[in-house]
Amino acid sequence: MKIKPVTMNPITRERWSRFRAHKRGYWSLWIFAVLFVICLFAEVVANDKPLVINFKSDWYFPIVQQYAETDFGGEFEAEADFTDPYVVELIEADGYMIWPLIPFHYDTINYNLSGPAPSPPDRVNWLGTDDKGRDVLARIIYGFRVSVLFGFALTIISTLIGVAVGACQGYYGGWLDLFGQRFIEVWSGMPTLFLLIILSSFVEPNFWWLLSIMVLFSWMTLVGVVRAEFLRCRNLDYVRAAQALGVSDSRIMLRHMLPNAMVASLTMMPFILSGSVTTLTSLDFLGFGLPAGSPSLGELLAQGKTNLQAPWLGLSAFVVLSIMLSLLVFVGEAVRDAFDPHHQK
């Protein structure tokens, strides 16, 4: 049985060629993808546990399984602390350990600093430590992952809701469209950031609680463009012909009208993603974001504001956020040009 190779239709191939022709956006996508993949496997890059341990000819993998100190000849049955010199001596007496590139987790406190925390960059802590003695680079890697995953989740959920609402309003019109528009006008006029702060103060925020709250105010971004496309398409001949043949509304909306609306939606998604990351960073900076101690770029910015004598804190978070948001904006510009019919060859 032969497997047919996946081929792109001429329109998709043309859009992909226009995207690749946009050098800044094309290379920004690759750079962002590489950074995201590295941070996605943050436990392998930055961890206070060895990647692999060979002890008495047996193999151990501490980053995926917990081991007691007694497994290596120690005295306690609690989980082994691989930064303890006693445990290190036990293992190296009959084996060896392979450590990650950065031997710190995001919550690991370095008790062997040469001075008071926050300490400046050195050979051990490449970007220094924060005011609690935690490695800044490790917290940036984990914070980058949290920010991007949060942005992806918020963008996907908001897009699904916004496209569904805009499609229903544009296709059915009438009272549904009228009341829907009035509700969106009222809901979008609310002070979003203040409402997020108020709602976040009721309970201890976490990743999913913040995501749920922000979805309430983020789904309206795509409603307007999807609604306008469906209003335009519902009067076209092929839609009226499908209705006359008895095709169901859901099939007409999904198969015949939605592809036209997805062009505008896809061009806006990178900008929605960058806005989601910015909002999460703002909440963390103000202290209403992720729980205390979580790896967060906003929390690192807040530490930089508090500790002006340690400029590496604010500068590190600023540079990472600038690079991340710039890459997303460049990708968004390339996607917009790729789907723009005026850029066709």
C-alpha positions as CSV (number, residue, x, y, z in Angstrom):
1,M,0.0,0.0,0.0
2,K,1.5,3.3,-1.1
3,I,1.3,6.3,1.0
4,K,0.6,9.4,-1.0
5,P,2.8,12.4,-0.1
6,V,1.0,15.4,1.5
7,T,0.8,18.2,-1.1
8,M,-0.3,21.7,-0.6
9,N,-2.9,23.3,-2.9
10,P,-1.8,26.2,-5.1
11,I,-3.2,28.9,-2.8
12,T,-1.5,27.4,0.3
13,R,1.7,27.0,-1.6
14,E,1.6,30.6,-2.7
15,R,0.9,31.9,0.8
16,W,3.8,29.8,2.2
17,S,6.1,31.2,-0.5
18,R,5.1,34.8,0.4
19,F,5.7,34.0,4.1
20,R,9.2,32.7,3.4
21,A,9.9,35.7,1.2
22,H,9.3,37.8,4.4
23,K,12.8,37.2,5.7
24,R,12.3,38.9,9.0
25,G,9.2,37.1,9.9
26,Y,10.4,33.7,8.6
27,W,13.6,33.8,10.7
28,S,11.7,35.2,13.7
29,L,9.5,32.1,13.5
30,W,12.5,29.8,13.6
31,I,14.2,31.7,16.4
32,F,11.0,31.7,18.5
33,A,10.5,28.0,17.8
34,V,14.0,27.1,18.9
35,L,13.7,29.2,22.1
36,F,10.3,27.7,22.8
37,V,11.5,24.1,22.4
38,I,14.5,24.7,24.7
39,C,12.2,26.2,27.3
40,L,9.7,23.5,26.8
41,F,12.2,21.0,28.1
42,A,13.4,23.3,30.9
43,E,13.9,20.5,33.3
44,V,16.6,19.1,31.1
45,V,18.3,22.4,30.7
46,A,18.0,23.9,34.2
47,N,17.6,21.6,37.2
48,D,19.1,20.9,40.6
49,K,18.9,17.2,39.9
50,P,21.3,15.2,37.7
51,L,20.1,14.1,34.4
52,V,21.7,10.6,34.8
53,I,23.4,8.8,37.6
54,N,25.5,5.7,37.3
55,F,25.9,4.1,40.7
56,K,27.4,0.7,41.2
57,S,26.7,-0.1,37.5
58,D,23.0,0.8,37.9
59,W,21.4,3.7,36.1
60,Y,19.2,6.3,37.8
61,F,17.2,9.2,36.2
62,P,16.3,11.7,39.0
63,I,14.5,14.1,36.7
64,V,11.8,11.6,36.0
65,Q,11.7,9.5,39.2
66,Q,12.4,10.2,42.9
67,Y,15.1,8.3,44.7
68,A,15.7,8.1,48.5
69,E,19.0,8.8,50.0
70,T,19.2,5.2,51.1
71,D,19.3,4.1,47.5
72,F,22.9,5.5,47.4
73,G,24.0,4.3,50.8
74,G,22.7,7.2,52.8
75,E,20.9,7.2,56.1
76,F,17.6,8.9,55.4
77,E,14.6,7.4,53.5
78,A,13.6,10.9,52.3
79,E,14.2,12.0,48.8
80,A,17.9,12.5,48.1
81,D,19.2,16.1,47.9
82,F,21.7,15.9,45.1
83,T,23.2,19.3,46.0
84,D,24.2,18.0,49.5
85,P,28.0,17.3,49.5
86,Y,27.4,14.2,51.6
87,V,25.1,12.7,48.9
88,V,27.5,13.8,46.1
89,E,30.4,12.1,47.9
90,L,28.4,8.8,48.3
91,I,27.5,8.7,44.6
92,E,30.9,9.7,43.3
93,A,32.6,7.1,45.4
94,D,31.0,4.3,43.3
95,G,29.8,6.1,40.2
96,Y,29.2,9.5,38.5
97,M,26.5,12.1,37.7
98,I,25.7,14.0,34.6
99,W,24.3,17.4,35.4
100,P,22.2,19.8,33.3
101,L,23.8,22.8,31.7
102,I,22.4,25.0,34.5
103,P,22.5,23.2,37.9
104,F,19.6,25.1,39.4
105,H,15.8,24.7,39.4
106,Y,13.7,27.9,39.3
107,D,13.1,27.6,43.1
108,T,16.6,26.4,44.1
109,I,18.3,28.8,46.6
110,N,22.0,29.1,46.2
111,Y,23.4,29.2,49.8
112,N,27.0,29.5,48.6
113,L,26.9,33.0,47.3
114,S,30.0,35.2,47.6
115,G,27.9,38.1,48.9
116,P,24.4,39.0,49.9
117,A,21.5,38.4,47.6
118,P,20.8,39.6,45.0
119,S,24.3,38.7,43.8
120,P,25.8,39.9,40.5
121,P,26.4,37.5,37.5
122,D,29.4,35.1,37.9
123,R,30.6,31.8,36.7
124,V,28.0,29.9,38.7
125,N,25.0,32.1,38.3
126,W,25.4,33.5,34.7
127,L,22.7,36.2,35.1
128,G,23.1,36.6,38.9
129,T,20.5,35.7,41.6
130,D,17.4,37.4,42.7
131,D,16.7,38.8,46.2
132,K,16.1,35.3,47.5
133,G,19.2,33.7,46.1
134,R,17.5,31.9,43.2
135,D,19.2,31.7,39.8
136,V,17.9,34.4,37.4
137,L,18.6,32.4,34.2
138,A,16.8,29.3,35.5
139,R,13.8,31.5,36.4
140,I,13.8,33.1,33.0
141,I,13.8,29.8,31.2
142,Y,10.9,28.5,33.3
143,G,9.1,31.8,33.2
144,F,9.4,32.0,29.4
145,R,7.7,28.6,29.1
146,V,4.9,29.5,31.4
147,S,4.3,32.8,29.6
148,V,4.2,31.2,26.1
149,L,2.1,28.2,27.2
150,F,-0.4,30.6,28.9
151,G,-0.5,32.8,25.8
152,F,-1.0,29.8,23.5
153,A,-3.9,28.5,25.7
154,L,-5.5,31.9,26.0
155,T,-5.2,32.5,22.2
156,I,-6.6,29.2,21.2
157,I,-9.6,29.3,23.6
158,S,-10.4,33.0,22.8
159,T,-10.1,32.3,19.1
160,L,-12.6,29.4,19.3
161,I,-15.1,31.4,21.3
162,G,-14.7,34.5,19.2
163,V,-15.0,32.7,15.9
164,A,-18.1,30.8,17.0
165,V,-19.8,34.0,18.3
166,G,-18.9,36.0,15.3
167,A,-20.1,33.3,12.9
168,C,-23.5,32.9,14.6
169,Q,-24.0,36.7,14.6
170,G,-23.0,37.1,11.0
171,Y,-24.9,34.1,9.6
172,Y,-28.2,34.5,11.4
173,G,-28.2,38.3,11.8
174,G,-31.5,39.8,13.0
175,W,-32.2,40.1,16.7
176,L,-29.3,37.7,17.5
177,D,-26.8,40.0,15.9
178,L,-28.4,43.1,17.4
179,F,-28.4,41.9,21.0
180,G,-25.0,40.3,20.5
181,Q,-23.5,43.6,19.3
182,R,-25.0,45.6,22.2
183,F,-23.7,43.0,24.7
184,I,-20.2,43.2,23.2
185,E,-20.2,47.0,23.3
186,V,-21.0,46.9,27.0
187,W,-18.7,44.1,27.9
188,S,-15.7,45.5,25.9
189,G,-16.2,48.9,27.6
190,M,-15.4,47.5,31.0
191,P,-12.0,48.3,32.6
192,T,-10.4,44.8,31.9
193,L,-7.3,45.2,34.0
194,F,-9.1,46.5,37.1
195,L,-11.7,43.7,36.8
196,L,-8.9,41.1,36.5
197,I,-7.2,42.6,39.6
198,I,-10.5,42.5,41.6
199,L,-11.4,39.0,40.6
200,S,-7.9,37.7,41.3
201,S,-8.0,39.1,44.8
202,F,-11.0,36.9,45.8
203,V,-9.0,33.6,45.6
204,E,-5.4,32.6,45.4
205,P,-4.7,32.8,41.7
206,N,-3.2,29.9,39.7
207,F,-2.5,29.1,36.1
208,W,-6.0,27.8,35.3
209,W,-7.9,30.4,37.4
210,L,-6.1,33.3,35.6
211,L,-6.7,31.6,32.3
212,S,-10.4,31.4,33.0
213,I,-10.7,35.0,34.1
214,M,-8.8,36.3,31.1
215,V,-10.8,34.3,28.6
216,L,-13.9,36.2,29.8
217,F,-12.4,39.4,28.4
218,S,-10.3,38.2,25.5
219,W,-12.8,36.3,23.3
220,M,-14.2,39.5,21.7
221,T,-11.0,40.3,19.7
222,L,-12.0,38.2,16.6
223,V,-15.8,38.6,16.8
224,G,-15.9,41.7,14.6
225,V,-13.8,40.4,11.7
226,V,-15.5,37.0,11.6
227,R,-19.0,38.6,11.9
228,A,-18.2,41.0,9.0
229,E,-17.0,38.1,6.8
230,F,-20.1,36.0,7.5
231,L,-22.3,38.9,6.8
232,R,-20.7,39.3,3.4
233,C,-20.7,35.6,2.5
234,R,-24.2,34.8,3.5
235,N,-25.6,36.7,0.5
236,L,-23.3,35.1,-2.0
237,D,-24.7,32.8,-4.7
238,Y,-23.0,29.5,-3.5
239,V,-24.3,30.0,0.0
240,R,-27.9,30.7,-1.2
241,A,-27.6,27.6,-3.5
242,A,-26.5,25.4,-0.6
243,Q,-29.5,26.7,1.5
244,A,-31.9,26.0,-1.4
245,L,-30.5,22.4,-1.6
246,G,-31.3,21.9,2.0
247,V,-27.8,21.8,3.4
248,S,-27.7,22.3,7.2
249,D,-26.7,25.6,8.6
250,S,-23.8,24.1,10.5
251,R,-22.4,22.5,7.4
252,I,-22.7,25.7,5.4
253,M,-20.9,27.7,8.2
254,L,-18.1,25.1,8.7
255,R,-17.5,24.0,5.1
256,H,-18.3,27.0,2.9
257,M,-18.0,30.2,5.0
258,L,-15.5,29.5,7.8
259,P,-12.4,29.2,5.5
260,N,-13.0,32.7,4.3
261,A,-13.2,34.0,7.9
262,M,-10.1,32.1,9.0
263,V,-7.8,34.2,6.8
264,A,-8.4,37.3,9.0
265,S,-8.4,35.2,12.2
266,L,-5.0,33.6,11.4
267,T,-3.4,37.0,10.7
268,M,-4.4,38.3,14.1
269,M,-3.5,35.3,16.2
270,P,0.2,36.2,16.7
271,F,-0.8,39.7,17.9
272,I,-3.4,38.1,20.3
273,L,-0.6,35.9,21.6
274,S,1.7,38.8,22.3
275,G,-1.1,40.7,24.0
276,S,-1.8,37.6,26.2
277,V,1.8,37.4,27.3
278,T,1.9,41.2,28.1
279,T,-1.3,40.9,30.2
280,L,0.1,38.0,32.3
281,T,3.3,39.9,32.8
282,S,1.4,43.0,33.9
283,L,-0.6,41.0,36.5
284,D,2.5,39.3,37.8
285,F,4.3,42.7,38.1
286,L,1.4,44.1,40.1
287,G,1.3,41.0,42.3
288,F,-2.1,39.7,41.1
289,G,-0.8,37.0,38.8
290,L,0.7,33.6,39.4
291,P,1.2,32.3,43.0
292,A,4.2,33.6,44.9
293,G,7.4,31.7,44.0
294,S,6.2,30.8,40.5
295,P,8.7,31.5,37.7
296,S,7.4,34.7,36.2
297,L,8.9,37.4,34.0
298,G,6.6,40.0,35.6
299,E,7.7,39.1,39.1
300,L,11.4,39.4,38.0
301,L,10.5,42.9,36.7
302,A,9.0,43.8,40.0
303,Q,12.2,42.6,41.8
304,G,14.2,44.8,39.4
305,K,12.1,47.8,40.5
306,T,12.5,47.0,44.1
307,N,16.2,46.3,43.9
308,L,17.6,49.2,41.9
309,Q,21.1,48.3,43.1
310,A,20.8,45.0,41.1
311,P,20.3,46.2,37.5
312,W,20.7,42.7,36.1
313,L,17.3,41.7,37.4
314,G,15.2,44.3,35.5
315,L,17.5,44.3,32.4
316,S,17.3,40.5,32.1
317,A,13.5,40.4,32.2
318,F,13.3,43.5,29.9
319,V,15.6,41.9,27.3
320,V,13.7,38.6,27.3
321,L,10.3,40.2,27.0
322,S,11.5,42.6,24.2
323,I,12.9,39.7,22.2
324,M,9.8,37.5,22.7
325,L,7.3,40.2,21.8
326,S,9.4,41.4,18.9
327,L,9.6,37.9,17.4
328,L,5.9,37.5,17.8
329,V,5.1,40.8,16.1
330,F,7.5,40.0,13.2
331,V,5.8,36.6,12.7
332,G,2.4,38.3,12.8
333,E,3.5,40.8,10.1
334,A,4.8,37.9,7.9
335,V,1.5,36.0,8.3
336,R,-0.5,39.1,7.5
337,D,1.5,39.7,4.3
338,A,1.2,36.0,3.3
339,F,-2.6,36.1,3.5
340,D,-2.9,39.6,1.9
341,P,-4.1,39.1,-1.7
342,H,-2.4,42.4,-2.7
343,H,0.9,40.7,-2.2
344,Q,0.2,37.9,-4.7
345,K,2.8,37.5,-7.5
